[in-house]
Amino acid sequence: MKNSKLSQFFYLVVIIVLGAVLVIYPGDTLTVAVKVLGAGLLISAIVAIVSLLVRKDSVEMAVFPWVGAIVTAIAGLVILLNPELIISVFPIIAGSGIILYGAFGFMHAISYKKSGFTGWQVSLVFSLLTVGFGILIVANPFGTATIIVRLIGIILIYNSVSEIWFRILKK
């Protein structure tokens, strides 16, 4: 049982260190993660191409596996050579979705008002805040991504410290 607690403690310490890295170096961490994704795609494509070259099956010589492997290789190279582009695209998509969600909330708030529901103002305020956050994300995608990485780091640290306190140190 003591061995289990010790290994759990070291695991949580590693998570705390990872969280600290995310908080201290959010941009670099995000760039490294995206580059690892790009390298993974490129390696996957190379393996697929080599596999296609080695096999002489008529099924494997079809066009679709080659197209898939080449598209994957191109995607991997683009991600490796320009990680900032990829990092900025995700927040734009997420921010656009948040804006739409807020717009639907706004329409619901107006509908609540017309229906005579009390408390429609709360729905209106939250929908407008949601739209505002979506616009903020779209307007500053890289900065927003950095903030999100920092928040993830803070959450990892908090959860791990809590876990150490409640499960390991408390008896």
C-alpha positions as CSV (number, residue, x, y, z in Angstrom):
1,M,0.0,0.0,0.0
2,K,2.9,2.4,0.8
3,N,4.4,1.7,-2.6
4,S,1.2,2.6,-4.3
5,K,1.0,5.9,-2.4
6,L,4.6,6.7,-3.2
7,S,4.1,6.0,-7.0
8,Q,0.9,8.1,-6.9
9,F,2.7,10.9,-5.2
10,F,5.5,11.0,-7.8
11,Y,2.9,10.8,-10.6
12,L,1.1,13.9,-9.1
13,V,4.4,15.7,-8.7
14,V,5.1,15.1,-12.4
15,I,1.6,16.5,-13.2
16,I,2.4,19.6,-11.0
17,V,5.7,20.1,-12.9
18,L,3.8,19.8,-16.2
19,G,1.2,22.3,-15.0
20,A,4.0,24.7,-14.0
21,V,5.6,24.4,-17.5
22,L,2.2,25.2,-19.1
23,V,1.8,28.2,-16.8
24,I,5.4,29.5,-17.3
25,Y,5.9,28.7,-21.0
26,P,2.4,28.5,-22.6
27,G,3.4,29.7,-26.1
28,D,6.4,27.4,-26.3
29,T,4.4,24.4,-24.9
30,L,1.7,25.0,-27.5
31,T,4.2,25.3,-30.3
32,V,5.9,22.1,-29.2
33,A,2.6,20.2,-29.0
34,V,1.6,21.3,-32.5
35,K,5.0,20.4,-33.9
36,V,4.7,17.0,-32.3
37,L,1.4,16.6,-34.0
38,G,3.0,17.7,-37.3
39,A,5.8,15.2,-36.9
40,G,3.4,12.5,-36.0
41,L,1.4,13.1,-39.2
42,L,4.6,13.2,-41.3
43,I,5.9,10.0,-39.8
44,S,2.5,8.3,-40.3
45,A,2.6,9.4,-43.9
46,I,6.1,8.2,-44.5
47,V,5.2,4.8,-43.0
48,A,2.1,4.6,-45.2
49,I,4.1,5.5,-48.4
50,V,6.9,3.0,-47.6
51,S,4.2,0.4,-46.9
52,L,2.6,1.2,-50.3
53,L,5.9,1.0,-52.1
54,V,6.8,-2.4,-50.5
55,R,3.4,-4.0,-51.2
56,K,2.6,-4.8,-54.7
57,D,-1.1,-5.7,-54.1
58,S,-3.5,-4.3,-56.6
59,V,-5.7,-3.0,-53.8
60,E,-2.8,-1.2,-52.2
61,M,-1.8,0.4,-55.5
62,A,-5.2,2.1,-55.7
63,V,-5.2,5.9,-55.8
64,F,-6.9,6.6,-52.5
65,P,-4.2,5.2,-50.1
66,W,-1.6,7.3,-52.1
67,V,-3.7,10.4,-51.9
68,G,-4.3,9.9,-48.2
69,A,-0.6,9.4,-47.5
70,I,0.4,12.4,-49.6
71,V,-2.2,14.7,-48.0
72,T,-1.2,13.6,-44.6
73,A,2.5,14.3,-45.4
74,I,1.6,17.7,-46.7
75,A,-0.4,18.5,-43.6
76,G,2.4,17.3,-41.4
77,L,4.9,19.5,-43.2
78,V,2.6,22.6,-43.1
79,I,2.1,22.0,-39.3
80,L,5.8,21.6,-38.7
81,L,6.9,24.6,-40.8
82,N,4.1,26.9,-39.5
83,P,2.8,25.9,-36.1
84,E,1.5,29.4,-35.4
85,L,-1.0,29.1,-38.3
86,I,-2.5,25.9,-36.8
87,I,-2.5,27.3,-33.3
88,S,-4.4,30.4,-34.5
89,V,-7.0,28.4,-36.5
90,F,-8.4,26.4,-33.5
91,P,-9.3,29.4,-31.4
92,I,-10.9,31.1,-34.4
93,I,-13.2,28.1,-35.0
94,A,-13.9,27.8,-31.3
95,G,-14.5,31.6,-31.0
96,S,-16.9,31.5,-33.9
97,G,-18.8,28.7,-32.3
98,I,-19.0,30.6,-29.1
99,I,-20.3,33.7,-30.9
100,L,-23.1,31.6,-32.5
101,Y,-23.9,30.0,-29.2
102,G,-24.2,33.5,-27.6
103,A,-26.3,34.7,-30.6
104,F,-28.7,31.8,-30.0
105,G,-28.8,32.7,-26.3
106,F,-29.6,36.3,-27.2
107,M,-32.5,35.1,-29.4
108,H,-33.8,33.0,-26.6
109,A,-33.6,35.9,-24.2
110,I,-35.7,38.0,-26.5
111,S,-38.1,35.2,-26.9
112,Y,-38.3,34.8,-23.1
113,K,-39.1,38.6,-22.8
114,K,-41.9,38.4,-25.4
115,S,-43.3,35.3,-23.6
116,G,-43.4,37.3,-20.3
117,F,-40.8,35.1,-18.5
118,T,-39.2,36.8,-15.5
119,G,-35.4,36.7,-15.4
120,W,-35.0,37.1,-19.1
121,Q,-32.5,39.8,-18.4
122,V,-30.1,37.3,-16.9
123,S,-30.2,35.2,-20.0
124,L,-29.7,38.4,-22.1
125,V,-26.6,39.4,-20.1
126,F,-25.0,36.0,-20.3
127,S,-25.7,35.7,-24.0
128,L,-24.0,39.1,-24.6
129,L,-21.1,38.1,-22.4
130,T,-20.8,34.9,-24.4
131,V,-20.7,36.8,-27.7
132,G,-18.1,39.1,-26.2
133,F,-15.9,36.3,-25.2
134,G,-16.3,34.7,-28.6
135,I,-15.2,38.0,-30.3
136,L,-12.3,38.3,-27.9
137,I,-11.1,34.8,-28.9
138,V,-11.5,35.5,-32.6
139,A,-9.8,38.9,-32.3
140,N,-6.7,37.5,-30.5
141,P,-6.4,33.8,-31.3
142,F,-2.8,33.2,-30.3
143,G,-3.1,35.2,-27.1
144,T,-6.3,33.4,-26.2
145,A,-4.7,30.0,-26.9
146,T,-1.9,31.1,-24.5
147,I,-4.4,32.0,-21.8
148,I,-6.2,28.7,-22.2
149,V,-2.9,26.8,-21.9
150,R,-2.1,28.7,-18.7
151,L,-5.5,27.9,-17.4
152,I,-5.0,24.2,-18.1
153,G,-1.7,24.4,-16.3
154,I,-3.3,26.0,-13.2
155,I,-6.0,23.4,-13.2
156,L,-3.4,20.6,-13.4
157,I,-1.5,22.1,-10.5
158,Y,-4.7,22.7,-8.4
159,N,-6.0,19.2,-9.0
160,S,-2.7,17.5,-8.3
161,V,-2.1,19.5,-5.1
162,S,-5.7,18.7,-4.0
163,E,-5.2,15.0,-4.8
164,I,-1.9,14.9,-2.8
165,W,-3.6,16.7,0.1
166,F,-6.8,14.6,0.3
167,R,-5.6,11.2,-0.8
168,I,-2.0,10.9,0.2
169,L,-1.3,13.3,3.1
170,K,-4.7,12.9,4.8
171,K,-5.2,9.6,6.5
